[in-house]
Amino acid sequence: MKLREIAHSRTGDKGNTSNISVIAYQPEDFERLKAAVTPEKVKAFFADVVTGEVVRYELPNIGALNFVMYGALGGGVTRSLAHDMHGKGLSAAILDMDIE
């Protein structure tokens, strides 16, 4: 199953750091998200993009996980030559992750 089947996502950026929130559509899917979407899996999924640490924060009251990915934007908006220098496409990409 793809992550997009049980969650949606938002992203933001600051410097060379991207943060992605993964939000369950249904409250009962939050536990599944916690088990399936770990910092290690996110780091591996974005191995070609993220050069630093990935930290996960849990927001159970809203059924969300927030991942802060350091070294994810090619040096930051003013330094990156990437088409998506803000990393907005990362939120769409993570929803393609396979989960159990």
Backbone torsions as a table, in degrees:
resi	resn	phi	psi	omega
1	MET	NA	147.1	176.7
2	LYS	-89.7	147.5	179.5
3	LEU	-55.6	-35.3	-177.6
4	ARG	-60.6	-17.3	-179.1
5	GLU	-73.8	-21.4	-179.5
6	ILE	-124.4	-1.2	-175.1
7	ALA	-151.5	160.9	169.8
8	HIS	-121.6	176.5	-171.4
9	SER	-146.4	154.2	174.1
10	ARG	-136.6	155.7	179.5
11	THR	-139.5	157.5	176.2
12	GLY	-146.6	171.8	-179.2
13	ASP	-146.1	155.4	172.5
14	LYS	-152.9	111.4	-177.8
15	GLY	63.9	-126.4	-178.7
16	ASN	-97.6	16.7	-176.7
17	THR	-114.2	133.3	175.7
18	SER	-114.0	144.0	172.5
19	ASN	-125.5	136.2	-178.7
20	ILE	-123.9	127.7	173.2
21	SER	-102.3	134.8	176.0
22	VAL	-115.8	118.6	-171.8
23	ILE	-118.4	123.8	179.5
24	ALA	-67.2	139.0	174.0
25	TYR	-66.3	-40.3	-177.8
26	GLN	-118.5	137.6	-179.2
27	PRO	-54.6	-35.0	-178.3
28	GLU	-68.1	-13.3	178.5
29	ASP	-89.7	-4.0	-177.9
30	PHE	-62.3	-42.8	179.7
31	GLU	-62.5	-37.8	176.7
32	ARG	-63.7	-41.9	176.8
33	LEU	-59.1	-47.5	-179.0
34	LYS	-57.4	-40.3	-178.2
35	ALA	-75.3	-36.1	-171.7
36	ALA	-89.9	-29.8	-173.0
37	VAL	-113.4	87.7	-178.1
38	THR	-97.6	162.5	176.4
39	PRO	-58.2	-36.7	179.8
40	GLU	-65.2	-41.1	179.0
41	LYS	-68.4	-38.3	178.4
42	VAL	-66.0	-43.4	178.7
43	LYS	-61.0	-44.2	179.5
44	ALA	-66.7	-39.5	-179.6
45	PHE	-62.3	-38.4	179.9
46	PHE	-103.8	32.6	-175.2
47	ALA	-56.2	-32.9	-179.5
48	ASP	-81.6	-7.7	-174.9
49	VAL	-114.4	-45.6	-172.9
50	VAL	-91.5	121.8	179.3
51	THR	-102.1	-13.3	-177.2
52	GLY	-112.4	-159.8	-177.5
53	GLU	-75.3	152.0	172.3
54	VAL	-118.4	122.5	-178.7
55	VAL	-115.2	134.9	179.6
56	ARG	-108.6	135.5	173.5
57	TYR	-118.7	134.9	-179.5
58	GLU	-99.9	135.6	178.1
59	LEU	-125.4	75.5	-173.0
60	PRO	-63.1	-29.4	-178.5
61	ASN	-66.4	-22.3	177.1
62	ILE	-117.0	8.4	177.2
63	GLY	63.9	40.5	-174.2
64	ALA	-129.9	155.5	170.1
65	LEU	-119.9	138.5	177.0
66	ASN	-118.7	125.7	179.7
67	PHE	-110.4	124.1	175.0
68	VAL	-101.9	120.5	-175.6
69	MET	-115.3	110.6	-178.7
70	TYR	-84.3	142.0	-179.6
71	GLY	68.4	42.4	-173.1
72	ALA	-110.8	-5.0	-171.3
73	LEU	-123.8	30.2	175.2
74	GLY	58.7	33.2	178.8
75	GLY	103.1	-12.5	179.8
76	GLY	111.6	167.7	-173.4
77	VAL	-56.2	-43.5	-175.8
78	THR	-79.8	-9.2	-179.1
79	ARG	-112.7	-21.0	-173.2
80	SER	-78.6	143.2	173.9
81	LEU	-101.3	7.0	-179.3
82	ALA	-68.3	150.8	176.1
83	HIS	-64.9	-35.8	-178.7
84	ASP	-108.6	66.9	-173.7
85	MET	-66.3	-21.2	176.7
86	HIS	-85.6	-11.5	179.3
87	GLY	75.4	19.5	-178.7
88	LYS	-62.0	-32.1	179.6
89	GLY	-67.3	-17.7	179.6
90	LEU	-63.3	-32.1	179.6
91	SER	-68.1	-35.0	175.8
92	ALA	-72.7	-38.1	-178.5
93	ALA	-63.6	-43.5	-177.0
94	ILE	-62.4	-28.1	180.0
95	LEU	-69.3	-10.8	175.9
96	ASP	-87.4	-1.6	-179.7
97	MET	-65.1	135.6	174.5
98	ASP	-80.2	133.0	176.4
99	ILE	-129.8	159.9	178.9
100	GLU	-87.1	NA	NA
